Amino acid sequence: MTVTAGILPVTSAHAQVVNLPDFTQLVEQVGPSVVNIRTLEKVAARTAAGSPGEEEMLEFFRRFGLPIPNVPRQAPRQNNPQQEEQPRGVGSGFILSSDGFIMTNAHVVEDADEVIVTLTDKREFKAKIVGADKRSDVAVVKIEATGLPAVRIGDVNRLKVGEWVMAIGSPFGLENTVTAGIVSAKQRDTGDYLPFIQTDVAINPGNSGGPLINMRGEVVGINSQIYSRSGGSMGISFSIPMDEATRVSEQLRASGRVTRGRIGVQIDQVTKEIAESIGLGEATGALVRGVETGAPADKGGIEAGDIITRFEGKAVEKASDLPRMVGNTKPGSKSVVTVFRRGTYNDLIVTIGELEADTPVKKAKGKEEKPKTSSAGQVLGLAVSELSEMQMKELSLKGGVKVDAANEAAARAGLREGDIIVSIANTEVLNMKQFEAAVFKAAKEKTVNVLFRRGEWAQYALIRLAP
């Protein structure tokens, strides 16, 4: 092929460069709907006498026994010291409706005494905090204005990994800054209540609360967090999915607070080894490690060691799915919870409670009964004893055996003194007789799954027997 000097042939790579997205129309379309949010806090005004570090200096001399230098006497403290407003932080937000409702992050307006909203046309308004939800990090504020340009909400389910997205906000206080990138992942778990949208859009302090916008000019998320070792953008940022944020904002606008469901369980991830050993096959669902006494789950028949596989007919793929499903369910409603227990599936009806602060379980005190012991567990590397009536009452158990010593295979599996064994190889263990029968049967297997309680929580151990 002949190539003229200085002219490169058009290749597919060059064609892709020519077809890079143009964000100019999106900025013109969505930009007026993005606002800057400044927060102020009231602090006691300093008097003219004395310096900010004067008290610290005097305390230094007193602490080390040094002679206190002559310093000007301070003016007497006033009973009602004057207060002055100082800047507290800068964030972003976007207009939800033309009558002045604005969405942002809860952490942007948290503990603020005053919230100032600045529009792109430079108009400033004092905003009222309608409501803020720390769990989802979503807040709604209201300004007294009409005819405002509201954003269009997009469908998060249509968002695809690799898709171009854009952010508008006020990083480091620089208003109406536009950055762009692609969706890096969806349903990203970061230990928070919501699954996040991960992008490589440059997000920095001040971007919080601003919109994440797709190529159709629709808001699909709220920029909320970044992963950073320096405090600045490192190409990993997280946004709250707009479907979740909308659900929260509707409750905030209606009542100023968010109501979530709860069933009162402590859960953990189901590993592949546990799934295979108990006959579940696929590593899916949420392992119930503990059930709060008297909680909806307890009343509905859910037990420690159950694997919750479905909630209201929807599959629980991983443990973190369950709190979101339950949380989005109205308290007081009855829900069908499917659990896998000792090789079979069971549908249980649970009346959903309202999420509130956990209360520690109080343990009763009383005289201990002398337990019966057994050496049958030596096959598994265990020495166990019968549970007393008092122990069963304290732990809210209907039975089980207590580990007095764990050696060899049992110790390697993680069992230790004080654990309470409630199931062996998918066979319920309520007393010593059942324990001995289960051990005799399980001794023929290479790997034995043991469900046990440690304190208030339950978990599985896999004991591998020597050939």
Residue pairs with C-beta under 8 A, 6 or more apart in sequence:
1 9
3 9
8 14
21 164
21 180
21 215
23 166
23 178
23 180
25 217
26 166
26 213
26 215
26 217
27 166
27 168
27 178
29 217
30 151
30 168
30 211
30 213
30 217
30 219
31 120
31 168
31 176
31 178
32 119
32 120
32 121
32 149
33 94
33 95
33 148
33 149
33 150
33 151
33 211
34 92
34 93
34 94
34 95
34 120
34 168
34 169
34 176
34 210
34 211
35 92
35 93
35 94
35 95
35 102
35 117
35 118
35 119
35 120
36 90
36 91
36 92
36 93
36 117
36 118
36 170
36 175
36 176
37 90
37 91
37 92
37 93
37 102
37 104
37 108
37 109
37 115
37 116
37 117
37 118
37 127
37 141
37 170
37 209
38 87
38 89
38 90
38 115
38 116
38 118
39 87
39 88
39 89
39 90
39 91
39 108
39 109
39 112
39 113
39 114
39 115
39 116
40 85
40 86
40 87
40 88
40 112
40 113
40 114
40 115
40 116
41 85
41 86
41 88
41 111
41 112
41 113
41 114
42 83
42 84
42 85
42 86
42 113
43 83
43 84
43 85
43 86
44 81
44 82
44 83
44 84
45 81
45 82
45 83
45 84
46 52
47 74
47 75
48 75
49 72
49 73
49 74
49 75
50 72
50 74
54 71
54 74
58 68
58 71
60 66
61 67
61 68
61 69
62 68
85 113
85 114
88 111
88 112
89 108
89 112
90 170
90 173
90 205
90 206
91 104
91 105
91 108
91 109
91 169
91 170
91 206
91 207
91 208
91 209
91 210
92 104
92 108
92 168
92 169
92 170
92 206
92 207
92 208
92 209
92 210
92 223
93 102
93 103
93 104
93 108
93 117
93 141
93 209
93 210
94 102
94 103
94 104
94 151
94 209
94 210
94 211
94 219
95 101
95 102
95 148
95 149
95 150
95 151
96 102
96 103
96 140
96 150
96 151
96 249
97 148
97 150
98 146
98 147
98 148
98 149
98 150
99 145
99 146
99 148
100 125
100 142
100 143
100 144
100 145
100 146
100 148
101 130
101 140
101 141
101 142
101 253
102 117
102 127
102 140
102 141
102 142
102 143
103 138
103 139
103 140
103 209
103 222
103 245
103 249
104 139
104 140
104 141
104 208
104 209
104 222
105 137
105 138
105 139
105 208
105 209
105 222
105 224
106 132
106 133
106 134
106 136
106 137
106 138
106 139
107 134
107 137
107 208
108 139
108 208
108 209
109 115
109 129
109 132
109 139
109 141
110 132
110 134
112 129
114 126
115 126
115 127
115 128
115 129
115 141
116 124
116 125
116 126
116 127
117 124
117 125
117 126
117 127
117 141
117 143
118 124
118 175
119 125
119 148
120 175
120 176
123 145
125 143
125 144
125 145
126 143
127 141
127 142
127 143
128 141
128 142
128 143
129 139
129 140
129 141
130 139
130 140
130 141
130 142
130 252
130 253
130 256
131 139
131 140
131 251
131 252
131 253
131 255
131 256
131 257
131 258
132 138
132 139
132 140
132 252
133 139
133 248
133 252
133 257
133 258
135 192
135 193
135 258
135 260
136 193
136 194
136 240
136 244
136 245
136 248
136 258
137 192
137 222
137 224
137 240
138 222
138 240
138 245
138 248
138 249
138 252
139 209
139 252
140 249
140 252
140 253
151 211
151 218
151 219
152 217
152 218
152 219
153 218
153 219
153 242
153 246
154 214
154 216
154 218
154 219
154 220
154 242
155 218
155 220
155 243
156 197
156 220
156 221
156 241
156 242
156 243
157 243
159 165
159 183
159 186
159 197
159 214
159 220
160 183
161 183
161 184
161 185
161 186
162 182
162 183
163 182
163 183
163 214
163 215
164 180
164 181
164 182
164 214
164 215
165 180
165 181
165 182
165 183
165 199
165 201
165 212
165 213
165 214
165 215
165 220
166 178
166 179
166 180
166 201
166 212
166 213
167 178
167 179
167 180
167 199
167 201
167 202
167 203
167 207
167 210
167 211
167 212
167 213
167 223
168 176
168 177
168 178
168 210
168 211
168 213
169 177
169 203
169 206
169 207
169 208
169 209
169 210
169 211
169 223
170 176
170 177
170 206
170 207
170 210
171 177
171 179
171 202
171 203
171 204
171 205
171 206
171 207
172 204
172 205
172 206
173 206
174 206
177 207
179 201
179 202
179 203
179 207
180 201
181 199
181 200
181 201
181 202
181 235
182 199
182 200
183 197
183 198
183 199
184 198
184 199
184 200
184 236
185 197
185 198
186 195
186 197
186 198
187 195
187 196
188 195
188 196
188 197
188 198
188 238
189 195
189 196
189 318
189 320
190 196
190 225
190 238
193 323
193 324
193 327
194 240
194 241
194 244
194 324
195 241
195 244
195 320
195 324
196 224
196 225
196 238
196 239
196 240
196 241
197 212
197 220
197 221
197 238
197 239
197 240
197 241
198 236
198 237
198 238
199 212
199 237
199 238
199 239
200 235
200 236
200 237
201 212
201 223
201 237
202 233
202 235
202 237
203 223
203 226
203 233
203 237
204 226
204 232
204 233
205 231
207 223
208 223
208 224
209 222
209 223
209 224
210 222
210 223
211 219
211 221
211 222
211 223
212 219
212 220
212 221
212 222
212 223
212 239
213 219
213 220
214 220
219 242
220 239
220 241
220 242
221 239
221 240
221 241
221 242
221 245
222 239
222 240
222 242
222 245
223 237
223 239
224 238
224 239
224 240
225 237
225 238
226 233
226 234
226 236
226 237
226 238
227 234
227 236
227 237
227 238
228 234
228 236
247 328
248 258
251 257
251 258
251 259
252 258
259 330
259 331
259 354
259 355
260 326
260 327
260 328
260 331
260 354
260 355
261 326
261 327
261 328
261 329
261 330
261 331
261 333
261 352
261 353
261 354
261 355
262 295
262 296
262 326
262 327
262 331
262 352
262 353
262 354
262 355
262 356
263 295
263 296
263 297
263 300
263 302
263 326
263 337
263 350
263 352
263 353
264 291
264 292
264 294
264 295
264 296
264 297
264 298
264 353
265 288
265 289
265 290
265 291
265 292
265 295
265 297
265 302
265 308
266 288
266 289
266 290
266 291
266 292
266 456
266 457
267 286
267 287
267 288
267 289
267 308
267 319
267 322
267 323
268 286
268 287
268 289
268 319
268 459
269 286
269 287
269 318
269 319
270 280
270 283
270 284
270 285
270 286
270 287
270 307
270 319
271 283
272 283
273 462
274 280
274 283
274 287
274 449
274 460
274 462
275 281
275 282
275 283
275 284
277 447
277 448
277 449
277 460
277 462
278 307
278 340
278 342
278 343
278 426
278 449
278 460
279 343
279 426
280 307
280 309
280 340
284 309
284 315
284 316
284 317
284 318
285 307
285 308
285 309
285 316
285 317
285 319
285 340
286 307
286 308
286 316
286 318
286 319
286 321
286 322
287 305
287 306
287 307
287 319
287 459
287 460
288 297
288 302
288 303
288 304
288 305
288 306
288 307
288 308
288 339
288 458
289 304
289 457
289 458
289 459
290 304
290 456
290 457
290 458
291 297
291 298
291 302
291 303
291 304
292 298
292 358
292 361
293 361
293 396
295 353
296 350
296 351
296 352
296 353
297 337
297 350
299 350
299 351
300 337
300 348
300 349
300 350
300 351
301 346
301 348
302 308
302 337
302 339
302 348
302 350
303 341
304 422
304 451
304 453
304 457
304 458
305 341
305 422
305 423
305 451
305 458
305 460
306 339
306 340
306 341
307 339
307 340
307 341
308 316
308 322
308 337
308 338
308 339
309 315
309 316
309 338
309 339
309 340
309 345
310 316
310 336
310 337
310 338
311 322
311 325
311 326
311 335
311 336
311 337
311 338
312 325
312 329
312 335
312 336
313 336
314 325
316 322
316 325
326 335
326 352
327 355
329 335
329 352
330 352
331 352
331 353
331 354
331 355
332 351
332 352
333 351
333 352
334 349
334 350
334 351
334 352
335 349
335 350
335 351
335 352
336 347
336 348
336 349
336 350
337 347
337 348
337 349
337 350
338 345
338 346
338 347
338 348
339 345
339 346
339 348
340 346
342 423
342 426
342 427
342 428
343 426
361 456
363 394
364 390
364 393
364 394
366 390
367 390
368 388
368 390
368 391
369 388
369 389
369 390
370 388
371 385
371 386
371 387
371 388
371 402
372 385
372 386
372 432
373 383
373 384
373 385
373 386
373 404
374 384
374 385
374 386
374 401
374 432
374 435
374 436
375 383
376 384
376 435
376 436
376 439
376 440
377 383
377 384
377 410
377 435
377 439
379 439
379 443
379 465
380 409
380 410
380 439
380 442
380 443
380 448
380 450
380 463
380 465
381 406
381 407
381 408
381 409
381 410
381 411
381 463
382 403
382 405
382 406
382 407
382 410
382 415
382 421
383 403
383 404
383 405
383 406
383 407
384 401
384 402
384 403
384 404
384 421
384 432
384 435
385 401
385 402
385 404
385 432
386 401
386 402
386 431
386 432
387 397
387 399
387 400
387 401
387 402
387 420
387 431
391 397
391 402
391 420
392 398
392 399
392 400
395 420
395 453
395 456
397 420
397 422
397 453
398 430
399 422
399 428
399 429
399 430
399 431
399 434
400 420
400 421
400 422
400 429
400 430
400 453
401 420
401 421
401 429
401 431
401 432
401 435
402 418
402 419
402 420
402 421
403 410
403 415
403 416
403 417
403 418
403 419
403 420
403 421
403 452
404 417
405 417
406 415
406 416
406 417
406 419
409 463
409 464
409 465
409 466
410 461
410 463
412 463
412 464
413 450
413 461
413 462
413 463
413 464
414 461
415 450
415 452
415 461
415 463
418 454
419 452
419 453
419 454
420 452
420 453
420 454
421 429
421 435
421 450
421 451
421 452
422 428
422 429
422 451
422 452
422 453
422 458
423 429
423 450
423 451
424 435
424 438
424 439
424 442
424 448
424 449
424 450
424 451
425 438
425 441
425 442
425 445
425 448
425 449
425 450
426 449
427 434
427 437
427 438
427 441
427 442
428 434
429 435
429 438
442 448
443 465
445 465
446 464
446 465
446 467
447 462
447 463
447 464
447 465
448 462
448 463
448 465
449 460
449 461
449 462
449 463
450 460
450 461
450 462
450 463
451 458
451 459
451 460
452 458
452 459
452 460
452 461
